[in-house]
Structure formats: structure tokens, C-alpha cells
Amino acid sequence: MKIFGVVAAVALLGTMALGAEEFYVYTYDSFVSWGPAAEIEEAFEAAHPGVDLIWIAPGGAAETLSRMIAEIEAGGTDADVFLGISDADLVRASPYLEPYEPGHVPNIAHVPREFLEIEPKGVALPFEQGYVAFVYDAEALPDKLVPRNFADLLRCELKGKIIVQDPRTSSTGRAFLLWTIWRFGERGWIDFWRAFLRNVLVVTKGWSEAYDMFLAGEAPLVLSFTTDTAYSWIEHGSLRYRVTLFDGEAYRFVDWMGIVRGTPHRNLAHSFMDLVISKEIQERIPTTQWMFPVSEIAELPEEFAKYAVIPEVPAWLPPAEVGEHLEDWISTWQELLISG
């Protein structure tokens, strides 16, 4: 996956039309480089002549959200919609979003209630879901070294063979941190990380950088998603990159979008969100985002459904609990990183 540097604005998919009304969507870099951004932009601008959709994608989701919050607190932001809020960041993001009107988002009718009940304030809509797990290179890692549980990650034979993402800047990295807290409890996760960091080759800012390093062969294990075997088969005709579940577990990951507080473009924001959860765009999620759609009427490609892995035990911490403790958890994690 290609990663962007920090940029002021990513108008990647076309130049701005002179005098066009500008509509800004803040998101994460891989949504623009790999995801369905081009198709969304084309469809949105066709439906709204004279509007120029501009993507702002300076880095990972957590990093981009931090930037938007800093802009708002400094006096203002260009953002009209934020796309890419993880479960872990829902509480942090909510004060900077404003409620959407369900009646202005007709495709919400196809989103299961279980998702909508996760965020009862009505300030964010889900648009994709997936599961975070470790992925290994079957050509570089002997089967006897493939980790099958958390304890296996601590084996000395894996020293320098693991790439993970930073939970301070990456939603994927944050999901893994939460997974370890879910698995080991309030104190046990600290002991796990203290030992685990000794085996980690590098902690990257975002998923894109981590996966690029993995594909380049710099390490045979990377924190990623349970759809990666489907990606490997569909894109490369190979089962080289494989998912390993830990005792049937992976961490459930739902991505959200919301209308940014104070936007002058509420009508456009509703239209944008409705487009993202439309059947047409949702059916592009599997083979661009390599995630599962949230729409009940979206059909999965046959080969994606065959190779994408759904865990028997989806680990997950409620956003309210995460919001209450996340700052302390990340502070503790940072101390472990520095001392390790």
C-alpha cells in the first residue's frame, strides 16, 4: 500500500475546478491510495455539479483525527466530513461531530441495528467492518514458527520478525493494544507488552508503512486484517500471505464517518454519507479496502467470501470503556516503548 507524506491537502483525484464549491473529507491515507475514493469522488461530483470533493489524508486515521481536532480547537477546520473513525476513537471524536438526520440518509435502512446501537448519540455512521489479526508470509516463515496464540508471539525465534503499528497514530495499532487489554486484563497486558516489544522489529506510524515493509520482505509477520489472504489470492493469485488467529480470536474493528461540527455543507454531508453506504460503493469495499461492508444488501465477491477469515471469537471493548481509559492506556504503552 502506498503511503502519503504529511500534506496540506490531497486533491489526488483531479484538479479543482475554478470557482467550484469545495467539500472537504478528512480521512486516512490508505482510503485514498487503495480504497474507493476515486469512485466516490466521481459519483459524488456527478450528483452535485459545481462541487469539488477534496480529500485530506495526511496519514493514519488516528493521526488525521488528531489533526482535525487540533484545527478545530485552534479556531477552525476545512473538514465537512470525517471518514475513518475507529471504535476506539468514537468517544474522542464525538464532541467534534454533529448529529446526522437519518431521514436524509436513506441507505441507513440497510445497516443492521447492532451497528447503530454502538453509537447511540447519532453522530457517526459505520461504513465498513473487519477484524485485526496477524498475517504471515508463508514463504518466509516456517510453519513451526507461525504464532497460534499470544504466548507464541513471545518466542525468542521471532525476535526481529514482527511489524506492528503505533497506537498513538494508527487505528490498527490501537485495535491491537485494546485486544491485548481485552485478553490479559488491566495489569496483564503490561507484562505482555514488556516481553512482546523485545521481538518487534519496528513500530510504524500507520498500517500503510507497516504493510509496505512486510511486502518488501523486511519481516515475515505484520499486524493487519483477516481479509489479507483474500487480498493475496485475488490480487496475486497466491496464498502466500495468510492469516493466523489466536485461539480463534481477532479484534473486531468498525470504521465510522460523521459530519464535522459547524460545517456549512450539511446537505452535502448527508448526501456523501448516503453514497458511501450505498449498495454500489459498499460492494467495492471488499476489494479496495479489503474490509467487510456494513450494508446488508451488499454482496461479497465469491473469492473474497471464500478466503476472508471471520473469527470464531471476535474480541471487542465497548467505546465508552475505551474512551474512559484510552489516554491512560496509551500513556502506559508509551512508557513501555521508551523503557524497552
BALOBA-1460 file (C-alpha; in Angstrom, 3 decimals):
// residues 340
<rec num="1" residu="m" x="0.000" y="0.000" z="0.000"/>
<rec num="2" residu="k" x="1.315" y="3.450" z="-0.869"/>
<rec num="3" residu="i" x="1.682" y="5.942" z="1.975"/>
<rec num="4" residu="f" x="1.432" y="9.693" z="1.641"/>
<rec num="5" residu="g" x="3.683" y="12.108" z="3.437"/>
<rec num="6" residu="v" x="2.181" y="14.828" z="5.584"/>
<rec num="7" residu="v" x="0.460" y="17.162" z="3.165"/>
<rec num="8" residu="a" x="-1.797" y="20.140" z="3.499"/>
<rec num="9" residu="a" x="-4.426" y="18.711" z="1.198"/>
<rec num="10" residu="v" x="-4.784" y="15.695" z="-1.003"/>
<rec num="11" residu="a" x="-6.742" y="16.645" z="-4.084"/>
<rec num="12" residu="l" x="-5.449" y="13.414" z="-5.554"/>
<rec num="13" residu="l" x="-8.147" y="12.547" z="-7.981"/>
<rec num="14" residu="g" x="-8.477" y="15.619" z="-10.081"/>
<rec num="15" residu="t" x="-7.695" y="19.297" z="-10.131"/>
<rec num="16" residu="m" x="-10.035" y="21.768" z="-8.529"/>
<rec num="17" residu="a" x="-12.461" y="23.404" z="-10.879"/>
<rec num="18" residu="l" x="-12.180" y="27.169" z="-10.926"/>
<rec num="19" residu="g" x="-14.877" y="28.668" z="-8.733"/>
<rec num="20" residu="a" x="-16.212" y="25.279" z="-7.607"/>
<rec num="21" residu="e" x="-17.762" y="24.871" z="-4.185"/>
<rec num="22" residu="e" x="-15.245" y="22.932" z="-2.119"/>
<rec num="23" residu="f" x="-16.327" y="19.995" z="0.041"/>
<rec num="24" residu="y" x="-13.640" y="18.562" z="2.313"/>
<rec num="25" residu="v" x="-13.456" y="14.995" z="3.581"/>
<rec num="26" residu="y" x="-10.742" y="14.181" z="6.103"/>
<rec num="27" residu="t" x="-9.717" y="10.527" z="6.009"/>
<rec num="28" residu="y" x="-6.740" y="8.179" z="6.268"/>
<rec num="29" residu="d" x="-4.114" y="7.729" z="3.600"/>
<rec num="30" residu="s" x="-4.937" y="4.175" z="2.520"/>
<rec num="31" residu="f" x="-8.569" y="5.065" z="1.818"/>
<rec num="32" residu="v" x="-7.308" y="7.439" z="-0.873"/>
<rec num="33" residu="s" x="-4.439" y="5.317" z="-2.183"/>
<rec num="34" residu="w" x="-6.138" y="1.901" z="-2.102"/>
<rec num="35" residu="g" x="-9.777" y="2.473" z="-1.295"/>
<rec num="36" residu="p" x="-12.811" y="3.513" z="-3.345"/>
<rec num="37" residu="a" x="-12.065" y="7.236" z="-3.076"/>
<rec num="38" residu="a" x="-11.869" y="7.734" z="-6.847"/>
<rec num="39" residu="e" x="-15.258" y="6.116" z="-7.449"/>
<rec num="40" residu="i" x="-16.850" y="8.035" z="-4.589"/>
<rec num="41" residu="e" x="-15.458" y="11.313" z="-5.875"/>
<rec num="42" residu="e" x="-16.668" y="10.669" z="-9.420"/>
<rec num="43" residu="a" x="-20.178" y="9.679" z="-8.308"/>
<rec num="44" residu="f" x="-20.467" y="12.495" z="-5.778"/>
<rec num="45" residu="e" x="-19.365" y="15.226" z="-8.154"/>
<rec num="46" residu="a" x="-21.653" y="13.858" z="-10.880"/>
<rec num="47" residu="a" x="-24.580" y="14.106" z="-8.462"/>
<rec num="48" residu="h" x="-23.565" y="17.617" z="-7.368"/>
<rec num="49" residu="p" x="-22.399" y="19.674" z="-10.364"/>
<rec num="50" residu="g" x="-20.221" y="22.582" z="-9.318"/>
<rec num="51" residu="v" x="-18.971" y="20.846" z="-6.164"/>
<rec num="52" residu="d" x="-15.336" y="19.788" z="-5.844"/>
<rec num="53" residu="l" x="-14.704" y="16.947" z="-3.389"/>
<rec num="54" residu="i" x="-11.282" y="17.336" z="-1.777"/>
<rec num="55" residu="w" x="-9.647" y="14.571" z="0.259"/>
<rec num="56" residu="i" x="-7.379" y="15.447" z="3.178"/>
<rec num="57" residu="a" x="-5.297" y="12.388" z="4.059"/>
<rec num="58" residu="p" x="-2.069" y="13.226" z="5.898"/>
<rec num="59" residu="g" x="-1.562" y="9.808" z="7.499"/>
<rec num="60" residu="g" x="-3.298" y="7.111" z="9.505"/>
<rec num="61" residu="a" x="-6.809" y="7.525" z="10.861"/>
<rec num="62" residu="a" x="-5.827" y="8.382" z="14.426"/>
<rec num="63" residu="e" x="-3.230" y="10.871" z="13.193"/>
<rec num="64" residu="t" x="-5.694" y="12.560" z="10.827"/>
<rec num="65" residu="l" x="-8.327" y="12.780" z="13.564"/>
<rec num="66" residu="s" x="-5.795" y="14.414" z="15.892"/>
<rec num="67" residu="r" x="-5.020" y="16.948" z="13.196"/>
<rec num="68" residu="m" x="-8.686" y="17.814" z="12.677"/>
<rec num="69" residu="i" x="-9.286" y="18.189" z="16.412"/>
<rec num="70" residu="a" x="-6.246" y="20.456" z="16.712"/>
<rec num="71" residu="e" x="-7.532" y="22.610" z="13.845"/>
<rec num="72" residu="i" x="-10.978" y="22.940" z="15.439"/>
<rec num="73" residu="e" x="-9.524" y="23.848" z="18.813"/>
<rec num="74" residu="a" x="-7.237" y="26.390" z="17.146"/>
<rec num="75" residu="g" x="-10.201" y="28.164" z="15.588"/>
<rec num="76" residu="g" x="-11.490" y="26.193" z="12.623"/>
<rec num="77" residu="t" x="-11.101" y="23.385" z="10.118"/>
<rec num="78" residu="d" x="-11.935" y="22.873" z="6.471"/>
<rec num="79" residu="a" x="-13.374" y="19.431" z="7.260"/>
<rec num="80" residu="d" x="-17.029" y="18.841" z="6.376"/>
<rec num="81" residu="v" x="-16.989" y="15.080" z="6.992"/>
<rec num="82" residu="f" x="-14.528" y="12.843" z="8.781"/>
<rec num="83" residu="l" x="-14.338" y="9.318" z="7.361"/>
<rec num="84" residu="g" x="-12.375" y="6.669" z="9.236"/>
<rec num="85" residu="i" x="-13.183" y="6.928" z="12.935"/>
<rec num="86" residu="s" x="-12.403" y="3.644" z="14.649"/>
<rec num="87" residu="d" x="-14.406" y="2.263" z="17.562"/>
<rec num="88" residu="a" x="-11.535" y="3.259" z="19.810"/>
<rec num="89" residu="d" x="-11.799" y="6.892" z="18.762"/>
<rec num="90" residu="l" x="-15.582" y="7.301" z="18.818"/>
<rec num="91" residu="v" x="-15.640" y="8.939" z="22.237"/>
<rec num="92" residu="r" x="-12.721" y="11.219" z="21.348"/>
<rec num="93" residu="a" x="-14.298" y="12.241" z="18.047"/>
<rec num="94" residu="s" x="-17.912" y="12.695" z="19.186"/>
<rec num="95" residu="p" x="-17.594" y="16.249" z="20.619"/>
<rec num="96" residu="y" x="-16.358" y="17.442" z="17.231"/>
<rec num="97" residu="l" x="-19.227" y="15.925" z="15.255"/>
<rec num="98" residu="e" x="-22.870" y="16.907" z="14.959"/>
<rec num="99" residu="p" x="-25.856" y="14.555" z="14.705"/>
<rec num="100" residu="y" x="-26.945" y="13.418" z="11.273"/>
<rec num="101" residu="e" x="-30.584" y="13.217" z="10.193"/>
<rec num="102" residu="p" x="-31.455" y="9.563" z="9.450"/>
<rec num="103" residu="g" x="-34.187" y="10.675" z="7.059"/>
<rec num="104" residu="h" x="-31.534" y="12.335" z="4.894"/>
<rec num="105" residu="v" x="-29.513" y="9.111" z="4.676"/>
<rec num="106" residu="p" x="-31.946" y="6.626" z="3.065"/>
<rec num="107" residu="n" x="-29.385" y="3.828" z="2.803"/>
<rec num="108" residu="i" x="-29.197" y="3.669" z="6.586"/>
<rec num="109" residu="a" x="-32.174" y="1.315" z="6.277"/>
<rec num="110" residu="h" x="-29.743" y="-1.389" z="5.127"/>
<rec num="111" residu="v" x="-27.335" y="-1.009" z="8.071"/>
<rec num="112" residu="p" x="-28.037" y="-3.559" z="10.845"/>
<rec num="113" residu="r" x="-29.301" y="-2.087" z="14.091"/>
<rec num="114" residu="e" x="-26.485" y="-3.754" z="16.032"/>
<rec num="115" residu="f" x="-24.065" y="-1.279" z="14.457"/>
<rec num="116" residu="l" x="-26.223" y="1.773" z="15.062"/>
<rec num="117" residu="e" x="-26.653" y="0.838" z="18.725"/>
<rec num="118" residu="i" x="-22.886" y="1.012" z="19.249"/>
<rec num="119" residu="e" x="-23.070" y="4.779" z="18.761"/>
<rec num="120" residu="p" x="-26.382" y="5.878" z="20.352"/>
<rec num="121" residu="k" x="-25.750" y="9.641" z="20.072"/>
<rec num="122" residu="g" x="-26.369" y="9.573" z="16.324"/>
<rec num="123" residu="v" x="-23.203" y="11.466" z="15.408"/>
<rec num="124" residu="a" x="-21.444" y="8.709" z="13.453"/>
<rec num="125" residu="l" x="-22.391" y="6.104" z="10.858"/>
<rec num="126" residu="p" x="-20.491" y="2.853" z="10.207"/>
<rec num="127" residu="f" x="-19.276" y="2.207" z="6.668"/>
<rec num="128" residu="e" x="-17.051" y="-0.870" z="6.956"/>
<rec num="129" residu="q" x="-16.013" y="-3.550" z="9.404"/>
<rec num="130" residu="g" x="-13.201" y="-6.022" z="9.752"/>
<rec num="131" residu="y" x="-11.004" y="-7.937" z="12.155"/>
<rec num="132" residu="v" x="-7.431" y="-7.170" z="13.175"/>
<rec num="133" residu="a" x="-5.055" y="-10.141" z="13.325"/>
<rec num="134" residu="f" x="-1.522" y="-11.122" z="12.429"/>
<rec num="135" residu="v" x="-0.639" y="-12.019" z="8.864"/>
<rec num="136" residu="y" x="2.433" y="-14.039" z="7.918"/>
<rec num="137" residu="d" x="4.455" y="-14.663" z="4.788"/>
<rec num="138" residu="a" x="4.184" y="-18.409" z="4.208"/>
<rec num="139" residu="e" x="7.293" y="-18.336" z="2.003"/>
<rec num="140" residu="a" x="9.428" y="-16.664" z="4.658"/>
<rec num="141" residu="l" x="8.165" y="-18.064" z="7.966"/>
<rec num="142" residu="p" x="8.333" y="-21.822" z="8.641"/>
<rec num="143" residu="d" x="5.045" y="-23.307" z="9.738"/>
<rec num="144" residu="k" x="6.519" y="-24.298" z="13.098"/>
<rec num="145" residu="l" x="7.143" y="-20.607" z="13.863"/>
<rec num="146" residu="v" x="3.688" y="-19.332" z="12.889"/>
<rec num="147" residu="p" x="2.152" y="-17.958" z="16.116"/>
<rec num="148" residu="r" x="-1.145" y="-19.590" z="17.064"/>
<rec num="149" residu="n" x="-1.680" y="-17.682" z="20.312"/>
<rec num="150" residu="f" x="-0.313" y="-14.683" z="22.191"/>
<rec num="151" residu="a" x="2.296" y="-16.778" z="24.003"/>
<rec num="152" residu="d" x="3.799" y="-17.789" z="20.664"/>
<rec num="153" residu="l" x="4.477" y="-14.122" z="19.862"/>
<rec num="154" residu="l" x="6.973" y="-14.081" z="22.726"/>
<rec num="155" residu="r" x="9.123" y="-16.949" z="21.410"/>
<rec num="156" residu="c" x="12.765" y="-15.943" z="21.007"/>
<rec num="157" residu="e" x="12.778" y="-17.344" z="17.449"/>
<rec num="158" residu="l" x="10.522" y="-14.441" z="16.395"/>
<rec num="159" residu="k" x="12.860" y="-11.697" z="17.600"/>
<rec num="160" residu="g" x="13.070" y="-9.013" z="14.897"/>
<rec num="161" residu="k" x="10.420" y="-10.706" z="12.750"/>
<rec num="162" residu="i" x="7.311" y="-8.712" z="13.720"/>
<rec num="163" residu="i" x="5.968" y="-5.366" z="12.482"/>
<rec num="164" residu="v" x="3.205" y="-3.562" z="14.373"/>
<rec num="165" residu="q" x="1.667" y="-0.093" z="14.288"/>
<rec num="166" residu="d" x="1.812" y="2.689" z="16.855"/>
<rec num="167" residu="p" x="-1.468" y="3.000" z="18.816"/>
<rec num="168" residu="r" x="-0.842" y="6.729" z="19.196"/>
<rec num="169" residu="t" x="-1.180" y="7.317" z="15.452"/>
<rec num="170" residu="s" x="-2.679" y="4.154" z="13.930"/>
<rec num="171" residu="s" x="-6.191" y="2.816" z="14.429"/>
<rec num="172" residu="t" x="-4.891" y="-0.672" z="13.609"/>
<rec num="173" residu="g" x="-2.212" y="-0.361" z="16.263"/>
<rec num="174" residu="r" x="-4.793" y="0.942" z="18.688"/>
<rec num="175" residu="a" x="-7.018" y="-2.064" z="17.992"/>
<rec num="176" residu="f" x="-4.157" y="-4.412" z="18.858"/>
<rec num="177" residu="l" x="-3.486" y="-2.576" z="22.107"/>
<rec num="178" residu="l" x="-7.167" y="-2.946" z="23.012"/>
<rec num="179" residu="w" x="-7.095" y="-6.604" z="22.037"/>
<rec num="180" residu="t" x="-4.267" y="-7.253" z="24.499"/>
<rec num="181" residu="i" x="-6.171" y="-5.414" z="27.236"/>
<rec num="182" residu="w" x="-9.281" y="-7.466" z="26.437"/>
<rec num="183" residu="r" x="-7.223" y="-10.662" z="26.541"/>
<rec num="184" residu="f" x="-4.935" y="-10.059" z="29.558"/>
<rec num="185" residu="g" x="-6.820" y="-7.587" z="31.721"/>
<rec num="186" residu="e" x="-5.868" y="-4.331" z="33.398"/>
<rec num="187" residu="r" x="-2.431" y="-5.445" z="34.610"/>
<rec num="188" residu="g" x="-1.619" y="-8.468" z="32.482"/>
<rec num="189" residu="w" x="-1.435" y="-6.519" z="29.230"/>
<rec num="190" residu="i" x="1.502" y="-4.504" z="30.560"/>
<rec num="191" residu="d" x="3.515" y="-7.662" z="31.249"/>
<rec num="192" residu="f" x="2.682" y="-8.973" z="27.780"/>
<rec num="193" residu="w" x="3.830" y="-5.807" z="26.027"/>
<rec num="194" residu="r" x="7.017" y="-5.577" z="28.079"/>
<rec num="195" residu="a" x="8.006" y="-9.001" z="26.736"/>
<rec num="196" residu="f" x="6.483" y="-8.603" z="23.268"/>
<rec num="197" residu="l" x="8.333" y="-5.401" z="22.354"/>
<rec num="198" residu="r" x="11.619" y="-7.306" z="22.530"/>
<rec num="199" residu="n" x="10.533" y="-9.275" z="19.454"/>
<rec num="200" residu="v" x="9.227" y="-6.318" z="17.437"/>
<rec num="201" residu="l" x="11.368" y="-5.165" z="14.514"/>
<rec num="202" residu="v" x="9.668" y="-1.791" z="14.182"/>
<rec num="203" residu="v" x="6.614" y="0.138" z="15.356"/>
<rec num="204" residu="t" x="5.354" y="2.162" z="12.380"/>
<rec num="205" residu="k" x="3.178" y="5.274" z="12.363"/>
<rec num="206" residu="g" x="0.481" y="3.650" z="10.258"/>
<rec num="207" residu="w" x="-0.747" y="0.495" z="8.555"/>
<rec num="208" residu="s" x="0.452" y="1.545" z="5.100"/>
<rec num="209" residu="e" x="4.088" y="1.826" z="6.115"/>
<rec num="210" residu="a" x="3.916" y="-1.452" z="8.034"/>
<rec num="211" residu="y" x="2.394" y="-3.398" z="5.152"/>
<rec num="212" residu="d" x="4.821" y="-1.943" z="2.630"/>
<rec num="213" residu="m" x="7.688" y="-3.196" z="4.789"/>
<rec num="214" residu="f" x="6.026" y="-6.597" z="5.093"/>
<rec num="215" residu="l" x="5.545" y="-6.906" z="1.322"/>
<rec num="216" residu="a" x="9.176" y="-5.864" z="0.843"/>
<rec num="217" residu="g" x="10.239" y="-8.828" z="2.954"/>
<rec num="218" residu="e" x="11.640" y="-6.875" z="5.889"/>
<rec num="219" residu="a" x="9.764" y="-9.096" z="8.351"/>
<rec num="220" residu="p" x="7.506" y="-12.151" z="7.908"/>
<rec num="221" residu="l" x="4.823" y="-11.108" z="10.420"/>
<rec num="222" residu="v" x="2.679" y="-7.974" z="10.370"/>
<rec num="223" residu="l" x="-0.352" y="-6.734" z="12.255"/>
<rec num="224" residu="s" x="-3.089" y="-6.394" z="9.651"/>
<rec num="225" residu="f" x="-6.551" y="-7.772" z="8.858"/>
<rec num="226" residu="t" x="-8.234" y="-11.145" z="8.425"/>
<rec num="227" residu="t" x="-9.024" y="-10.358" z="4.784"/>
<rec num="228" residu="d" x="-5.374" y="-10.419" z="3.724"/>
<rec num="229" residu="t" x="-5.454" y="-13.964" z="2.372"/>
<rec num="230" residu="a" x="-8.349" y="-12.905" z="0.149"/>
<rec num="231" residu="y" x="-6.235" y="-9.963" z="-0.999"/>
<rec num="232" residu="s" x="-3.279" y="-12.233" z="-1.697"/>
<rec num="233" residu="w" x="-5.392" y="-14.590" z="-3.799"/>
<rec num="234" residu="i" x="-7.488" y="-12.032" z="-5.694"/>
<rec num="235" residu="e" x="-4.643" y="-9.615" z="-6.445"/>
<rec num="236" residu="h" x="-1.730" y="-12.031" z="-6.866"/>
<rec num="237" residu="g" x="-3.243" y="-15.475" z="-7.442"/>
<rec num="238" residu="s" x="-1.308" y="-16.707" z="-4.439"/>
<rec num="239" residu="l" x="-1.995" y="-17.834" z="-0.879"/>
<rec num="240" residu="r" x="1.417" y="-16.605" z="0.246"/>
<rec num="241" residu="y" x="0.075" y="-14.095" z="2.783"/>
<rec num="242" residu="r" x="-2.002" y="-15.902" z="5.369"/>
<rec num="243" residu="v" x="-3.986" y="-15.029" z="8.465"/>
<rec num="244" residu="t" x="-3.312" y="-16.631" z="11.811"/>
<rec num="245" residu="l" x="-5.959" y="-16.465" z="14.523"/>
<rec num="246" residu="f" x="-5.005" y="-16.680" z="18.177"/>
<rec num="247" residu="d" x="-7.176" y="-19.420" z="19.671"/>
<rec num="248" residu="g" x="-9.894" y="-18.391" z="17.219"/>
<rec num="249" residu="e" x="-9.647" y="-14.707" z="18.169"/>
<rec num="250" residu="a" x="-9.258" y="-11.487" z="16.208"/>
<rec num="251" residu="y" x="-10.165" y="-7.957" z="17.235"/>
<rec num="252" residu="r" x="-13.384" y="-6.559" z="15.776"/>
<rec num="253" residu="f" x="-12.846" y="-3.259" z="14.002"/>
<rec num="254" residu="v" x="-15.643" y="-0.957" z="12.796"/>
<rec num="255" residu="d" x="-14.908" y="2.215" z="10.836"/>
<rec num="256" residu="w" x="-17.231" y="5.222" z="11.113"/>
<rec num="257" residu="m" x="-17.865" y="8.570" z="9.467"/>
<rec num="258" residu="g" x="-19.511" y="11.711" z="10.761"/>
<rec num="259" residu="i" x="-20.493" y="15.292" z="9.966"/>
<rec num="260" residu="v" x="-17.982" y="17.748" z="11.383"/>
<rec num="261" residu="r" x="-19.378" y="20.265" z="13.832"/>
<rec num="262" residu="g" x="-20.110" y="23.634" z="12.259"/>
<rec num="263" residu="t" x="-19.911" y="22.592" z="8.605"/>
<rec num="264" residu="p" x="-21.807" y="24.904" z="6.243"/>
<rec num="265" residu="h" x="-22.465" y="21.893" z="3.986"/>
<rec num="266" residu="r" x="-24.829" y="19.673" z="5.971"/>
<rec num="267" residu="n" x="-26.893" y="18.697" z="2.926"/>
<rec num="268" residu="l" x="-23.786" y="17.676" z="1.003"/>
<rec num="269" residu="a" x="-22.512" y="15.816" z="4.062"/>
<rec num="270" residu="h" x="-25.703" y="13.766" z="4.280"/>
<rec num="271" residu="s" x="-25.511" y="13.015" z="0.563"/>
<rec num="272" residu="f" x="-21.879" y="11.961" z="0.874"/>
<rec num="273" residu="m" x="-22.568" y="9.566" z="3.748"/>
<rec num="274" residu="d" x="-25.556" y="8.089" z="1.949"/>
<rec num="275" residu="l" x="-23.365" y="7.439" z="-1.083"/>
<rec num="276" residu="v" x="-20.693" y="5.694" z="0.987"/>
<rec num="277" residu="i" x="-23.223" y="3.204" z="2.394"/>
<rec num="278" residu="s" x="-24.984" y="2.717" z="-0.945"/>
<rec num="279" residu="k" x="-25.016" y="-0.790" z="-2.414"/>
<rec num="280" residu="e" x="-22.718" y="0.270" z="-5.252"/>
<rec num="281" residu="i" x="-19.951" y="1.655" z="-3.027"/>
<rec num="282" residu="q" x="-20.386" y="-0.972" z="-0.320"/>
<rec num="283" residu="e" x="-19.736" y="-3.683" z="-2.898"/>
<rec num="284" residu="r" x="-16.415" y="-2.010" z="-3.696"/>
<rec num="285" residu="i" x="-15.291" y="-2.106" z="-0.049"/>
<rec num="286" residu="p" x="-14.143" y="-5.774" z="-0.083"/>
<rec num="287" residu="t" x="-11.693" y="-5.456" z="-2.969"/>
<rec num="288" residu="t" x="-10.478" y="-1.898" z="-2.399"/>
<rec num="289" residu="q" x="-10.485" y="-1.535" z="1.371"/>
<rec num="290" residu="w" x="-10.205" y="-5.280" z="1.957"/>
<rec num="291" residu="m" x="-12.823" y="-4.974" z="4.663"/>
<rec num="292" residu="f" x="-16.393" y="-6.213" z="5.021"/>
<rec num="293" residu="p" x="-19.288" y="-3.900" z="4.058"/>
<rec num="294" residu="v" x="-21.874" y="-2.914" z="6.648"/>
<rec num="295" residu="s" x="-24.803" y="-2.856" z="4.222"/>
<rec num="296" residu="e" x="-27.000" y="-5.948" z="4.367"/>
<rec num="297" residu="i" x="-27.759" y="-5.739" z="0.655"/>
<rec num="298" residu="a" x="-24.124" y="-5.582" z="-0.483"/>
<rec num="299" residu="e" x="-22.952" y="-8.863" z="-1.999"/>
<rec num="300" residu="l" x="-19.468" y="-10.222" z="-1.372"/>
<rec num="301" residu="p" x="-17.300" y="-11.322" z="-4.313"/>
<rec num="302" residu="e" x="-17.138" y="-15.122" z="-4.377"/>
<rec num="303" residu="e" x="-13.384" y="-15.400" z="-3.888"/>
<rec num="304" residu="f" x="-13.393" y="-12.769" z="-1.161"/>
<rec num="305" residu="a" x="-16.053" y="-14.701" z="0.739"/>
<rec num="306" residu="k" x="-14.009" y="-17.887" z="0.307"/>
<rec num="307" residu="y" x="-10.703" y="-16.593" z="1.658"/>
<rec num="308" residu="a" x="-11.588" y="-13.749" z="4.044"/>
<rec num="309" residu="v" x="-11.497" y="-15.059" z="7.608"/>
<rec num="310" residu="i" x="-14.216" y="-14.401" z="10.187"/>
<rec num="311" residu="p" x="-13.019" y="-15.302" z="13.700"/>
<rec num="312" residu="e" x="-14.975" y="-17.594" z="15.973"/>
<rec num="313" residu="v" x="-14.202" y="-15.263" z="18.879"/>
<rec num="314" residu="p" x="-14.369" y="-11.555" z="17.948"/>
<rec num="315" residu="a" x="-12.625" y="-9.597" z="20.702"/>
<rec num="316" residu="w" x="-14.034" y="-6.132" z="21.346"/>
<rec num="317" residu="l" x="-14.143" y="-3.462" z="24.054"/>
<rec num="318" residu="p" x="-17.130" y="-1.049" z="24.166"/>
<rec num="319" residu="p" x="-16.292" y="2.503" z="23.001"/>
<rec num="320" residu="a" x="-17.456" y="4.006" z="26.308"/>
<rec num="321" residu="e" x="-14.952" y="1.901" z="28.259"/>
<rec num="322" residu="v" x="-12.220" y="2.683" z="25.767"/>
<rec num="323" residu="g" x="-12.969" y="6.400" z="25.900"/>
<rec num="324" residu="e" x="-12.705" y="6.409" z="29.678"/>
<rec num="325" residu="h" x="-9.311" y="4.703" z="29.842"/>
<rec num="326" residu="l" x="-7.599" y="5.105" z="26.464"/>
<rec num="327" residu="e" x="-5.445" y="8.098" z="27.358"/>
<rec num="328" residu="d" x="-4.009" y="6.281" z="30.386"/>
<rec num="329" residu="w" x="-3.510" y="3.063" z="28.436"/>
<rec num="330" residu="i" x="-1.608" y="4.828" z="25.673"/>
<rec num="331" residu="s" x="0.488" y="6.742" z="28.207"/>
<rec num="332" residu="t" x="1.454" y="3.457" z="29.855"/>
<rec num="333" residu="w" x="2.191" y="1.881" z="26.473"/>
<rec num="334" residu="q" x="4.445" y="4.822" z="25.589"/>
<rec num="335" residu="e" x="6.400" y="4.355" z="28.806"/>
<rec num="336" residu="l" x="6.911" y="0.700" z="27.907"/>
<rec num="337" residu="l" x="8.135" y="1.668" z="24.433"/>
<rec num="338" residu="i" x="10.623" y="4.181" z="25.821"/>
<rec num="339" residu="s" x="11.901" y="1.901" z="28.564"/>
<rec num="340" residu="g" x="12.036" y="-1.174" z="26.336"/>
